[in-house]
Amino acid sequence: MRDSAQWWLQLEASLQRNRVHAFARYFQVATVRPNGRPANRTVVYRGAVQRGDDCAPYLTFVSDMRSKKHDDFEKCSWCEICWYLPVTREQYRITGYAEVVDASNDEVLRRTTRQQIWARLTPPLQAPFFAPTPGMPLQAASASDTTISVDEAGVPETFGLVLVLPTRVDHLQLANSNGRPPHRTCYYRHALQPEEVAADPSSEPEIWRAESVQP
């Protein structure tokens, strides 16, 4: 990986140092609803999907295809992750482009990754994907007849894998008791500026630049 994508190596090291806390694998994902209002939720980080030696990876989480966030992604694929790691007193804000891998995706790597992540979930975590639609009133849910189809690997059609392609990373290191002063670095993929953002940033060259900014 190029030196200019150091943020990913730093994030890996930060996660390793914070592994004593299970909640360090949780982050918040903000999206924009179809009506233009903000939405936010907490999800569990499910690992990285490599894109090549010179590329930062996709960051992943899973989602029920019936949830409202998929309406958000259909309208606007941009999202922002906010990740606070308490042991190292760091915050990562990661702006990215979300791609949802569903049952209809036949690209080999994506289909295989979706199946592998499903297989790693425990039965209690798999169960909600066979339950009634999230957000449905309980009275209606209890009366509904939920029939969910599965593929050859037993993965239900309701199970979605979200791949986030980072385009901007804001890394804040807070001051700590060891005397470390606060430090903040912003990383930009392909020198992204608002007027340069393409509709599909995954097609852009993997070039990053780093800039130290006032915390």
C-alpha positions in Angstrom: 0.0 0.0 0.0 1.3 3.5 -0.8 2.6 5.6 2.0 -0.1 8.2 1.3 -2.7 5.7 2.6 -1.1 5.4 6.0 -4.5 6.1 7.6 -5.4 2.4 7.0 -2.3 1.1 8.7 -2.9 3.5 11.6 -6.5 2.3 11.9 -5.5 -1.3 12.0 -3.0 -0.5 14.7 -5.6 1.4 16.7 -8.1 -1.4 16.5 -5.5 -3.9 17.7 -4.7 -1.7 20.7 -8.4 -1.3 21.5 -9.3 -5.0 21.1 -9.8 -5.3 24.9 -13.1 -3.5 24.4 -15.7 -5.4 22.3 -17.5 -2.1 21.7 -14.4 -0.8 19.8 -15.7 -2.7 16.8 -18.9 -0.5 16.8 -19.1 2.7 14.8 -21.8 5.1 13.7 -22.9 5.5 10.1 -24.6 8.7 9.0 -26.7 8.8 5.8 -29.1 11.2 4.2 -32.8 10.2 4.0 -34.7 10.6 0.7 -36.4 13.6 2.3 -33.1 15.3 2.9 -33.0 14.8 6.6 -30.1 13.1 8.4 -30.1 9.5 9.7 -27.6 7.8 12.0 -27.2 4.4 13.5 -24.6 2.2 15.2 -23.3 -0.9 13.3 -20.7 -3.6 13.9 -17.5 -3.5 11.9 -17.2 -6.9 10.0 -13.7 -6.5 8.7 -12.0 -5.2 5.6 -12.1 -6.4 2.0 -8.8 -5.9 0.2 -8.9 -4.2 -3.2 -5.2 -4.6 -4.1 -1.7 -4.0 -2.7 -1.8 -0.3 -3.6 -5.4 0.4 -2.5 -7.1 1.0 0.8 -9.7 -1.7 1.5 -13.5 -1.6 1.7 -14.8 -1.3 5.3 -17.8 -3.6 5.8 -20.9 -4.0 7.9 -24.1 -6.0 7.4 -27.6 -4.8 7.1 -31.2 -6.1 6.7 -32.2 -5.4 3.1 -35.6 -4.3 4.4 -34.2 -1.6 6.7 -34.7 2.1 6.0 -30.9 2.7 5.4 -31.2 1.0 2.0 -33.7 3.7 0.9 -31.0 6.2 1.9 -28.3 4.4 -0.1 -30.6 4.2 -3.2 -31.1 7.9 -3.1 -27.5 8.8 -2.1 -24.7 6.4 -1.7 -22.5 8.7 0.3 -22.2 8.1 4.0 -19.9 9.0 6.9 -18.5 6.6 9.6 -17.6 8.0 13.0 -15.4 5.7 15.1 -14.2 6.6 18.6 -11.5 4.3 20.2 -11.2 5.0 23.9 -8.0 3.2 24.8 -5.9 5.3 22.4 -8.2 8.3 22.5 -8.7 8.6 18.8 -11.5 9.4 16.5 -11.8 8.4 12.8 -14.3 10.1 10.6 -14.4 8.3 7.3 -16.4 9.6 4.4 -17.1 7.0 1.8 -19.2 5.6 -1.0 -21.5 2.7 0.1 -22.1 -0.3 -2.2 -24.7 -2.8 -1.0 -24.1 -6.4 -2.0 -27.4 -8.3 -2.0 -28.6 -11.7 -3.2 -28.7 -10.6 -6.8 -25.0 -9.7 -7.0 -23.1 -12.4 -9.0 -19.6 -10.9 -8.9 -17.5 -13.7 -7.5 -15.6 -11.8 -4.8 -18.6 -9.9 -3.6 -20.9 -13.0 -3.6 -18.2 -15.1 -1.8 -17.5 -12.4 0.8 -21.2 -12.0 1.6 -21.5 -15.8 2.1 -18.4 -15.9 4.3 -19.5 -13.1 6.5 -22.9 -14.7 6.9 -21.3 -17.9 7.9 -19.3 -16.2 10.6 -22.5 -14.8 12.3 -23.8 -16.7 15.3 -27.3 -18.1 15.1 -28.7 -15.3 17.4 -27.3 -12.8 15.0 -28.7 -14.6 11.9 -32.2 -15.0 13.4 -33.4 -11.4 12.7 -32.9 -11.8 9.0 -35.7 -14.4 9.1 -38.0 -12.3 11.3 -40.6 -9.8 10.2 -39.6 -6.5 8.6 -37.6 -4.2 11.0 -39.7 -1.3 12.1 -43.0 -3.0 11.5 -45.6 -2.4 14.3 -45.4 -5.4 16.6 -49.1 -6.2 16.2 -48.7 -6.5 12.5 -45.4 -8.3 12.8 -46.9 -11.0 15.1 -49.7 -11.6 12.5 -47.5 -11.6 9.5 -46.4 -14.7 7.6 -42.7 -14.2 6.9 -41.3 -16.4 4.2 -37.6 -15.7 3.4 -35.9 -17.5 0.5 -32.2 -18.5 0.8 -29.5 -19.2 -1.8 -27.4 -22.3 -2.3 -25.2 -21.4 0.7 -28.2 -20.8 3.0 -27.9 -17.0 3.0 -31.3 -15.3 3.1 -32.3 -12.7 0.6 -32.8 -10.2 3.4 -29.0 -10.3 4.3 -27.0 -7.4 2.8 -23.3 -6.7 3.0 -22.4 -3.0 2.8 -18.9 -2.1 1.4 -17.8 1.4 2.2 -15.1 2.8 -0.1 -13.3 5.5 1.8 -12.6 8.8 0.0 -11.7 11.0 3.0 -10.4 10.2 6.4 -10.2 12.7 9.3 -8.0 11.2 12.1 -8.0 13.0 15.4 -5.7 12.0 18.2 -6.7 13.6 21.5 -4.2 14.6 24.2 -3.4 11.8 26.6 -2.0 11.5 30.1 1.5 10.6 28.7 1.8 14.2 27.4 0.9 13.6 23.8 -0.6 16.8 22.4 -3.7 16.7 20.2 -3.0 16.0 16.6 -5.3 15.9 13.6 -4.6 14.7 10.0 -6.9 14.7 7.1 -6.4 12.2 4.2 -8.0 12.8 0.8 -8.3 10.1 -1.9 -7.4 11.4 -5.3 -7.2 15.0 -3.9 -11.0 15.0 -3.7 -12.5 18.4 -3.5 -16.3 19.1 -3.6 -16.2 20.1 -7.3 -14.2 17.0 -8.2 -16.3 14.3 -6.7 -17.4 11.8 -9.3 -20.7 10.0 -9.2 -18.8 6.7 -8.8 -15.5 7.3 -6.9 -14.6 3.6 -7.1 -13.5 4.3 -10.7 -10.9 6.9 -9.7 -7.2 6.2 -9.3 -6.0 5.2 -5.8 -4.0 8.3 -4.9 -4.1 9.8 -1.4 -2.7 13.0 0.1 -2.3 13.8 3.8 -2.6 17.2 5.4 -2.1 18.1 9.1 -4.7 20.5 10.3 -5.6 22.4 13.5 -7.3 20.0 15.9 
